[in-house]
């Protein structure tokens, strides 16, 4: 079984104690670890896989807290660099009554953005490893080029690249910069996971079939379209595989997509998936892959926070019954 490497932001999510009010009116918060790449790494580790996070944290109390949390959840932290040049990133969240979120980010810059290309060692990666990344840390910064080096190194060793755009427009100078950068990186991935509410923005078309088809560029072999409680569709090898979601009582949707992705990638790693057999594995195992991922995403919404609410593998399998 290969290892998962997740590159990008890790930060503190401040989750409100009250639902259904604007962020400016929230009086108190709970501190939890967050950041999409970190969430995915934690999910893979929680399910029993080997996961490492590649990022940079501030030499501050929040950075120390996040290191402790990653270690507690089983994520390897030896690829995390510390710096005094910037503080650890923060995100304040407000929750609507249905569990959906609004964010306010504090990172100008945050420590993760300062991870340098030279701090990526190509010898970290072996055949069978996966690299997962998102778009938040693809803004113009040193870590953008660290991504490029890591992607090239994993590909050169036959590993698989997974990309979840995970659009967060407030972090970009303008929406078009975000969209263009995502489209620049899509062809570098073998698997693209995208949510239904991001598809039109990224592709520029409201026609779902045309939008999905437009993502099959470069090295892309599979596109996973997540649809929240409605489940997900997998497009691979000229086939579309659909799956239903699971009905749960939603507390907080933070990290649902990341738990889905972590479950999906964990199962692929467990099946010894590589560049040359990815399409065959997806064709043969699409049903259990999507079911496990959907259950993972559903269960994380029943608690508060992303990493803090991650289910165990046994809980996922129980929901799937």
C-alpha positions, 0 to 999 in steps of 0.5 A: 500500500502506497503513502498519501502525501497531502500538500497545502494549508493547515490552519485553525478553524474557529467554529461558532457556538451559535448557528444561524447568525452572521459572523459579526454577531457570533460571540464565541468559538471552538478552536479545531484543526482545519485546512482541506489538505490536512483534512484529507491526510487525517481522514486517510490516517484515521482509516488506517492508511499512511499519510504525510502533510507537506506544509509550513507552520508558524513558530507560534502556539497555533502551530504547536497545537496543529502539530500535536493534533496531526500527530494525535490523528496519526498523520506524519509531521516530519514534512512540516517546516516551522518558520518565524516569518509568518503566523499560522493561518486562521479561519473564522466560520459562521454556520447557517441553520442547515450547517452550510458555512461562511468563512473569514480568513486571516493569512496575509501571508500565513506560514503555509504560503512560504513553503519553498520549492527547495524544501521539497525533497524528491526522494520522499516519494516512491512508486505507488504513492499519491499526492493530493492538493487543492487550490487555496495555496495555488495563489502566487506565492512560494508554495505554488512552486513547491506544488509543481516540484512535488507533482513532478516528483510523484509523477516521475515515480509512477504515483497518482496526483489527486486535485480538489479545487475546493474554491475559496474566492475570498482568498484570491485577488479576483475570481478569474485568477482563481479560475485560470489557476485551477484550469492550469493545474487540472491537466496535471492531475490523474483524479479531479474531485469537484463539487456540483456548486463549483463545476459551472464556475470552473468550466464556464458552462452550465451544461453538466456533460460538457463541463465534465468533458472539458476537465478531461485534459492532460493526464486526467483519467477520472473526474468525481462530481460530488453532490452533497446529500445526493451522493456522487458521480464518477466519470472514468473510461467513457463511463459514468458511475452514479452513487446515492448519498446517506441520510444523516442529521447534519450538524456542520458541513465543514470537511464533508468533501475532504472526508469524501476525498480521504475515503476515496483515496484511502480505498484506492491506496488499499487497492494498490492503484497506480497510474497504469491501472487506475482506470481498471481499478475504478471500473471494477471497484466503483461501487464500493469506492463511492459508497465508502467515500459517501459514507465518510463525507456524510458521517463527518457532518454529524459533528463539529469541525472537519478533522475533529468529526472524522469517523472511524473505518468501522463507523463508515462500514456500519453506515454502508450496511 
